[in-house]
């Protein structure tokens, strides 16, 4: 009976997740393109050998890891601060929460187009402000360092409200009696945060980190719309590299191999995060 009840969910997982994964695994053993058709490779691991020796793949892997690490760290810190603020008894708290969640509600493409317009050289509002102050327009999206910085800022701006929403839900499950007991013991705000809030928020922090880590490692639409992977591939992600191989170079077999490599990276890092959970919780106690 229990399996029967789970059947719709298992079917959905199979259609949405397992079937594409198996399809990618099958394609990775073929030279599949519009030009050559579907040709089984004499050496089934040829695409994987190419992947391991592909310098651009490893460059994009490092860039994706750096992007994910920095954006995730900022989102967790800012999301926690925002959740603690929204948990306070504020006036018009409902309106404040709705305004805070607005960036998360925007489609990523729309948000990226807004940032691209903001940073436009020389007609964007930011450059207009610089010119109004007597400066010269600056190519924010033509310099690798500033392009990467604003890509991270755009992702943090959009995704921090999502983290804050999860952590706010966690804060509302903490019994007020526990905080009152610590207050009677003379614990200050930082002590209450370290001894009470963070340990009880650990499952919610882990959930937020898992969601955001997987999304950041698979980032595509933000990079594609905001920077196109430029300048000089300095912001190119693994998701964009897989897309370019499939849609621009028409090499679907290698594109599937890149996607599988990205999947293995996500699986490895999220599994590592789960394994670190117990040790991290023990440190907080």
C-alpha positions as CSV (number, residue, x, y, z in Angstrom):
1,X,0.0,0.0,0.0
2,X,2.8,2.4,0.9
3,X,4.5,1.8,-2.5
4,X,1.2,2.5,-4.2
5,X,0.9,5.8,-2.4
6,X,4.5,6.7,-3.4
7,X,4.0,5.7,-7.0
8,X,3.1,9.1,-8.4
9,X,6.1,10.8,-6.7
10,X,8.4,8.0,-7.9
11,X,7.0,8.3,-11.4
12,X,7.6,12.1,-11.3
13,X,11.2,11.6,-10.1
14,X,11.8,9.0,-12.8
15,X,10.5,11.2,-15.6
16,X,12.1,14.5,-14.4
17,X,15.4,13.2,-13.0
18,X,16.3,9.6,-13.8
19,X,15.3,9.4,-17.5
20,X,17.3,12.6,-18.5
21,X,20.3,11.3,-16.4
22,X,20.2,7.9,-18.2
23,X,19.8,9.7,-21.5
24,X,22.9,11.9,-20.9
25,X,24.9,8.8,-19.9
26,X,23.9,7.1,-23.1
27,X,24.7,10.2,-25.2
28,X,28.1,10.6,-23.6
29,X,29.1,7.3,-25.3
30,X,28.2,8.6,-28.8
31,X,29.4,11.3,-31.2
32,X,26.0,12.9,-31.5
33,X,25.6,16.0,-33.6
34,X,23.5,17.5,-36.3
35,X,26.4,17.0,-38.8
36,X,27.4,13.5,-38.0
37,X,24.1,12.0,-36.7
38,X,24.2,9.5,-33.9
39,X,27.4,7.5,-34.2
40,X,28.5,5.1,-31.4
41,X,32.1,5.8,-30.4
42,X,34.6,2.9,-31.0
43,X,36.0,3.9,-27.6
44,X,33.0,4.5,-25.4
45,X,35.1,6.6,-23.0
46,X,36.4,8.9,-25.7
47,X,34.2,11.8,-24.6
48,X,35.3,11.3,-21.0
49,X,39.0,11.2,-22.0
50,X,38.4,14.5,-23.9
51,X,36.8,15.9,-20.8
52,X,39.7,15.1,-18.5
53,X,42.1,16.7,-20.9
54,X,39.9,19.7,-21.7
55,X,41.6,22.8,-20.2
56,X,38.5,25.0,-20.8
57,X,36.3,22.5,-18.8
58,X,38.7,22.7,-15.8
59,X,38.9,26.4,-16.1
60,X,35.1,26.7,-16.0
61,X,35.0,24.2,-13.1
62,X,37.2,26.4,-11.0
63,X,35.2,29.5,-12.0
64,X,32.0,27.8,-11.1
65,X,33.4,26.6,-7.7
66,X,34.6,30.1,-6.9
67,X,31.3,31.7,-7.9
68,X,29.3,29.1,-5.9
69,X,31.6,29.4,-2.8
70,X,31.5,33.2,-2.6
71,X,27.8,33.6,-3.4
72,X,26.7,30.8,-1.0
73,X,28.8,32.2,1.8
74,X,27.4,35.7,1.4
75,X,23.8,34.5,1.0
76,X,24.0,32.4,4.2
77,X,25.5,35.3,6.2
78,X,23.1,38.0,4.8
79,X,20.1,35.6,4.8
80,X,20.7,34.9,8.5
81,X,21.0,38.6,9.3
82,X,17.9,39.4,7.3
83,X,15.9,36.5,8.9
84,X,16.9,37.7,12.4
85,X,15.7,41.2,11.5
86,X,12.4,40.0,10.0
87,X,11.8,37.9,13.1
88,X,11.7,41.0,15.3
89,X,8.3,42.7,16.0
90,X,8.4,45.4,13.3
91,X,5.7,47.8,12.2
92,X,4.0,46.7,8.9
93,X,6.0,43.4,9.2
94,X,3.9,41.8,6.4
95,X,4.7,44.6,3.9
96,X,8.4,44.6,4.9
97,X,8.6,40.8,4.3
98,X,6.9,41.2,0.9
99,X,9.3,43.9,-0.1
100,X,12.3,41.8,1.0
101,X,11.1,38.8,-1.0
102,X,10.6,40.8,-4.2
103,X,14.0,40.1,-5.7
104,X,13.5,36.3,-5.3
105,X,10.1,36.5,-7.0
106,X,11.6,38.1,-10.1
107,X,12.5,35.7,-13.0
108,X,16.3,35.3,-13.2
109,X,16.3,36.5,-16.9
110,X,14.4,39.7,-16.0
111,X,16.7,40.3,-13.0
112,X,19.8,39.8,-15.2
113,X,18.5,42.1,-17.9
114,X,18.0,44.8,-15.2
115,X,21.5,44.4,-13.9
116,X,22.8,44.5,-17.5
117,X,21.0,47.8,-18.0
118,X,22.2,49.2,-14.7
119,X,25.8,48.5,-15.7
120,X,25.6,49.5,-19.3
121,X,28.6,51.4,-20.7
122,X,28.1,54.4,-21.2
123,X,24.3,54.7,-20.9
124,X,23.5,52.8,-17.7
125,X,22.3,54.6,-14.6
126,X,25.5,53.8,-12.7
127,X,27.7,55.3,-15.5
128,X,25.3,58.3,-15.8
129,X,25.9,58.9,-12.1
130,X,29.7,58.6,-12.5
131,X,29.5,61.1,-15.4
132,X,27.3,63.4,-13.4
133,X,30.0,63.5,-10.7
134,X,32.6,64.4,-13.3
135,X,34.1,61.0,-13.9
136,X,34.4,58.9,-17.1
137,X,32.2,55.9,-18.0
138,X,33.6,52.6,-16.8
139,X,33.1,49.3,-18.6
140,X,31.8,47.3,-15.7
141,X,31.0,44.3,-17.9
142,X,34.2,44.5,-20.0
143,X,36.7,44.0,-17.2
144,X,37.0,40.4,-15.8
145,X,37.4,41.4,-12.2
146,X,34.4,43.8,-12.1
147,X,32.3,41.5,-14.3
148,X,32.8,38.6,-11.9
149,X,32.1,40.8,-8.9
150,X,28.8,42.1,-10.3
151,X,27.8,38.6,-11.4
152,X,28.2,37.4,-7.8
153,X,26.3,40.5,-6.4
154,X,23.4,39.9,-8.8
155,X,23.1,36.3,-7.6
156,X,23.4,37.3,-4.0
157,X,20.8,40.1,-4.5
158,X,18.3,37.6,-6.0
159,X,18.9,34.5,-3.8
160,X,19.4,36.0,-0.3
161,X,15.6,36.4,0.3
162,X,15.2,32.7,-0.4
163,X,17.7,31.8,2.3
164,X,16.2,34.4,4.6
165,X,12.7,32.9,4.1
166,X,13.9,29.4,5.0
167,X,15.8,30.6,8.1
168,X,12.8,32.7,9.1
169,X,10.7,29.6,9.1
170,X,13.3,28.0,11.3
171,X,13.4,30.9,13.8
172,X,9.6,30.7,14.3
173,X,10.0,27.0,15.5
174,X,12.3,28.0,18.3
175,X,10.3,28.1,21.6
176,X,10.5,31.5,23.2
177,X,10.9,29.8,26.6
178,X,14.4,28.7,25.7
179,X,15.5,32.3,25.0
180,X,13.9,33.5,28.2
181,X,15.8,30.9,30.1
182,X,19.1,32.1,28.6
183,X,18.2,35.7,29.4
184,X,17.6,34.7,33.1
185,X,21.1,33.2,33.0
186,X,22.5,36.6,31.9
187,X,23.4,35.5,28.3
188,X,23.9,38.3,25.9
189,X,22.7,38.5,22.2
190,X,25.8,36.8,20.8
191,X,25.7,34.0,23.4
192,X,22.1,33.4,22.7
193,X,22.9,33.3,19.0
194,X,25.7,30.8,19.4
195,X,24.3,28.6,22.1
196,X,20.6,28.5,21.1
197,X,19.8,30.0,17.7
198,X,22.5,28.5,15.5
199,X,22.2,24.9,16.9
200,X,18.4,24.9,16.4
201,X,18.7,26.5,13.0
202,X,21.3,23.9,11.8
203,X,18.8,21.8,9.8
204,X,17.5,24.9,8.1
205,X,21.0,26.3,7.4
206,X,21.9,22.9,5.9
207,X,18.7,22.9,3.7
208,X,19.4,26.4,2.5
209,X,23.0,25.5,1.8
210,X,22.1,22.4,-0.2
211,X,19.5,24.2,-2.3
212,X,21.7,27.2,-3.1
213,X,24.9,25.1,-3.6
214,X,23.2,23.0,-6.2
215,X,21.7,26.0,-7.9
216,X,24.9,28.0,-7.9
217,X,26.9,25.1,-9.3
218,X,24.4,24.8,-12.1
219,X,24.1,28.5,-12.8
220,X,23.3,29.2,-16.5
221,X,20.6,31.8,-17.2
222,X,22.2,34.6,-15.0
223,X,25.6,34.2,-16.7
224,X,24.1,33.8,-20.2
225,X,22.0,37.0,-20.0
226,X,24.3,39.2,-17.9
227,X,27.7,38.4,-19.4
228,X,27.5,35.7,-22.0
229,X,30.4,34.1,-20.2
230,X,32.7,37.0,-21.0
231,X,34.9,38.9,-21.1
232,X,37.2,36.2,-22.6
233,X,35.3,33.4,-20.9
234,X,36.2,34.8,-17.5
235,X,32.7,34.2,-16.1
236,X,31.8,31.1,-18.1
237,X,30.1,28.4,-16.0
238,X,29.9,24.7,-16.6
239,X,26.2,25.0,-17.4
240,X,27.0,27.6,-20.1
241,X,29.9,25.5,-21.4
242,X,27.6,22.5,-21.8
243,X,25.0,24.7,-23.6
244,X,27.7,26.1,-26.0
245,X,28.9,22.6,-26.9
246,X,25.3,21.5,-27.6
247,X,23.7,24.6,-29.2
248,X,26.6,26.4,-30.8
249,X,29.1,23.6,-31.7
250,X,26.3,21.0,-32.2
251,X,28.3,18.4,-30.3
252,X,25.5,16.8,-28.2
253,X,27.6,13.9,-27.1
254,X,30.3,16.0,-25.5
255,X,27.7,18.4,-24.1
256,X,26.0,15.5,-22.3
257,X,29.4,14.5,-20.9
258,X,30.0,18.0,-19.6
259,X,26.5,17.9,-18.0
260,X,27.3,14.6,-16.3
261,X,30.6,16.0,-15.1
262,X,28.7,18.9,-13.5
263,X,26.2,16.5,-12.0
264,X,29.1,14.5,-10.4
265,X,30.5,17.7,-9.0
266,X,27.2,18.7,-7.4
267,X,26.7,15.2,-6.0
268,X,30.2,15.2,-4.5
269,X,29.9,18.6,-2.9
270,X,26.4,18.1,-1.5
271,X,27.4,14.7,-0.1
272,X,30.4,16.3,1.6
273,X,28.2,19.0,3.0
274,X,25.9,16.3,4.5
275,X,28.9,14.4,6.0
276,X,30.1,17.6,7.6
277,X,26.8,18.3,9.3
278,X,27.3,16.3,12.5
279,X,30.8,17.7,13.1
280,X,29.5,21.2,12.5
281,X,26.6,20.7,14.9
282,X,28.9,19.3,17.5
283,X,31.1,22.4,17.3
284,X,28.2,24.7,18.0
285,X,27.3,22.9,21.3
